[in-house]
């Protein structure tokens, strides 16, 4: 009886050791992929000299859209400006790029059912009006997963935080002007800007009606910007 218990105990130790080793291997692989993706995205090179560029954008369906050139191409493509996403290019746009101007890195980030491909690319350069960024890491996305509306407006991709974090960014929705400037640039009027204080609602009880998801937050700005809002509405 004791011999049988010892055998079972040894078997359990072997199983636990194998599972632990497998978990460590999987965790190591995941962290390596995350590190690889982060490293590729963080190597963007911004202009070394001082610059300030004011770029007109189109504002359609809550999307800021600008024109940009890639790898010294004469043709401009439409890109979405998104400060919360990495730089992304569409699959169809990727296929039309000059192979000499890109580097493909296999990351297995995506999957056959998801929107992203299983590789990333490094693009030589992206030029937004007069500002050129180099060595841009980008994810590649499947156009068919983005919807007809998005594809009709965006034929390039997304200019994301790994580019925009290398400069000062200002978005003027009234004039539809995106300003990109060097890191030390001071817009000057930030100190005179008005601040809006708001707080999140308290958690509801378990018996309360489940709140609905929304893509926007409503703020009452009349007390602060009442005159400007009425003037704008007129």
C-alpha positions in Angstrom: 0.0 0.0 0.0 2.8 2.4 0.9 4.6 1.5 -2.4 1.5 2.4 -4.3 1.2 5.8 -2.5 4.8 6.6 -3.2 4.3 5.8 -6.9 1.2 8.1 -7.1 3.1 10.8 -5.2 6.0 10.6 -7.7 3.6 10.7 -10.6 2.0 13.8 -9.2 5.4 15.5 -8.7 6.2 14.7 -12.4 2.9 16.1 -13.6 3.2 19.3 -11.5 6.8 19.7 -12.7 5.8 19.4 -16.4 2.8 21.8 -15.9 5.0 24.3 -14.1 7.7 24.1 -16.9 5.0 24.5 -19.5 3.5 27.5 -17.7 7.0 29.2 -17.5 7.6 28.5 -21.2 4.2 30.0 -22.2 4.7 33.0 -20.0 8.2 33.5 -21.3 7.0 33.3 -24.9 4.2 35.8 -24.2 6.6 38.3 -22.5 9.1 37.9 -25.3 6.4 38.7 -27.9 5.2 41.7 -25.9 8.8 43.0 -25.5 9.4 42.5 -29.3 6.3 44.4 -30.3 7.0 47.2 -27.8 10.6 47.4 -29.0 9.5 47.6 -32.6 6.9 50.3 -31.9 9.3 52.4 -29.7 12.1 52.9 -32.3 10.4 55.8 -34.2 12.9 58.5 -35.1 11.5 62.1 -35.0 13.2 65.1 -36.7 16.2 66.2 -34.6 15.8 69.9 -35.4 13.0 72.1 -34.1 9.8 72.0 -36.1 6.2 73.1 -36.0 3.7 72.0 -38.7 0.0 72.9 -38.9 -1.9 70.3 -40.8 -5.5 70.5 -42.1 -7.6 67.5 -41.2 -11.0 66.2 -42.2 -13.3 65.4 -39.3 -15.8 62.7 -40.4 -17.8 60.4 -38.2 -15.7 61.3 -35.1 -12.5 60.5 -37.0 -9.5 62.8 -37.6 -8.2 62.1 -41.1 -5.0 63.5 -42.6 -3.0 62.9 -45.7 0.5 61.4 -45.5 3.2 60.0 -47.7 5.0 56.7 -47.1 8.6 55.8 -48.1 9.0 58.8 -50.4 6.0 57.9 -52.5 4.5 60.8 -54.5 1.0 59.6 -53.7 -0.7 60.6 -50.5 -2.9 58.2 -48.5 -5.5 58.9 -45.9 -4.6 58.0 -42.3 -6.7 58.1 -39.1 -5.1 60.1 -36.2 -5.5 58.0 -33.0 -3.5 58.9 -29.9 -4.6 55.8 -28.1 -3.6 53.2 -30.7 -0.3 52.0 -32.2 0.5 52.8 -35.8 -1.4 50.5 -38.1 -1.4 50.0 -41.9 -4.0 48.1 -43.9 -3.2 44.9 -45.7 -4.0 46.3 -49.1 -1.8 49.3 -48.5 1.0 47.0 -47.2 0.9 45.0 -50.5 1.3 48.2 -52.5 4.3 49.4 -50.6 7.8 49.1 -52.1 9.4 46.0 -50.6 12.8 47.8 -50.3 11.3 50.3 -47.9 9.8 47.9 -45.4 11.1 45.2 -43.0 8.8 42.3 -42.0 9.0 40.9 -38.5 7.1 37.8 -37.6 5.4 38.2 -34.2 2.4 35.8 -34.3 0.6 38.7 -32.8 -2.6 38.1 -34.7 -4.5 35.0 -35.8 -6.5 33.8 -38.7 -9.8 34.9 -37.1 -8.7 38.2 -35.8 -8.2 41.6 -37.5 -4.4 41.7 -37.2 -1.9 39.7 -39.3 0.7 37.5 -37.6 3.5 39.9 -38.5 4.6 43.5 -38.1 6.4 45.8 -40.4 9.0 48.6 -40.1 8.4 51.4 -42.5 11.3 53.6 -43.6 9.4 56.9 -43.4 6.0 58.5 -43.0 5.8 62.2 -44.0 2.9 64.2 -42.7 2.9 67.5 -44.7 6.4 68.8 -43.8 7.3 66.5 -41.0 9.0 63.2 -41.6 9.2 60.3 -39.1 11.5 57.4 -39.8 11.8 53.7 -38.8 8.1 53.3 -37.9 6.9 50.0 -36.5 3.4 49.2 -37.5 0.8 46.4 -37.1 -0.9 45.2 -40.3 -4.6 44.9 -40.2 -7.0 42.9 -42.5 -9.1 45.5 -44.4 -12.1 43.1 -44.6 -12.4 43.2 -40.8 -12.6 47.0 -40.6 -15.9 47.6 -42.4 -16.9 49.3 -45.6 -17.3 52.8 -44.0 -13.8 52.8 -42.5 -12.2 51.5 -45.8 -14.0 54.1 -47.8 -12.4 56.9 -45.8 -9.0 55.4 -44.8 -6.8 53.8 -47.4 -3.6 53.9 -45.5 -4.1 53.1 -41.9 -3.6 54.7 -38.5 -1.0 57.1 -37.3 -0.7 56.2 -33.7 0.9 57.0 -30.4 4.4 55.6 -31.3 4.6 58.5 -33.8 2.7 61.1 -32.0 4.5 60.6 -28.6 7.6 62.0 -30.3 6.2 65.5 -30.6 3.8 68.0 -29.0 0.3 67.5 -30.4 -2.5 70.0 -30.6 -5.9 69.4 -32.1 -8.1 72.4 -33.0 -11.6 71.0 -33.9 -13.0 74.5 -34.7 -10.4 75.3 -37.3 -9.7 71.6 -38.1 -6.0 72.0 -37.7 -3.6 69.4 -36.3 -0.4 71.0 -35.0 2.7 68.9 -34.6 5.8 70.5 -32.9 9.1 69.5 -31.4 9.1 68.1 -27.9 10.2 71.4 -26.2 7.7 73.6 -28.0 5.4 75.6 -25.8 2.0 76.4 -27.2 1.9 79.5 -24.9 -1.8 79.6 -24.2 -2.1 76.4 -22.2 -1.9 78.3 -18.9 -4.9 80.4 -19.9 -7.0 77.4 -20.9 -10.2 76.7 -18.9 -10.4 73.4 -17.1 -13.5 71.2 -16.8 -14.0 69.2 -13.6 -16.1 66.1 -13.7 -16.5 62.9 -11.6 -17.6 59.4 -12.5 -21.0 58.2 -11.2 -21.1 55.9 -8.2 -21.5 52.2 -8.8 -25.1 51.1 -8.9 -26.5 48.4 -6.6 -26.9 44.9 -7.8 -30.6 45.3 -8.3 -30.3 48.4 -10.4 -30.8 48.4 -14.1 -27.6 47.6 -15.9 -26.1 50.7 -17.5 -25.9 50.8 -21.3 -22.5 51.1 -23.1 -21.9 54.4 -24.8 -19.2 55.8 -27.1 -19.4 59.3 -25.6 -19.5 61.1 -22.3 -22.0 64.0 -22.0 -20.7 67.1 -20.1 -22.7 70.2 -19.2 -20.4 73.1 -20.3 -23.0 75.9 -20.2 -21.8 77.2 -16.9 -18.3 77.6 -18.3 -18.6 78.2 -22.0 -22.2 79.3 -22.2 -21.5 82.4 -24.3 -19.2 80.6 -26.7 -21.6 77.7 -27.2 -24.6 80.0 -28.0 -22.5 81.9 -30.4 -21.3 78.8 -32.1 -24.9 77.4 -32.4 -26.0 80.6 -34.1 
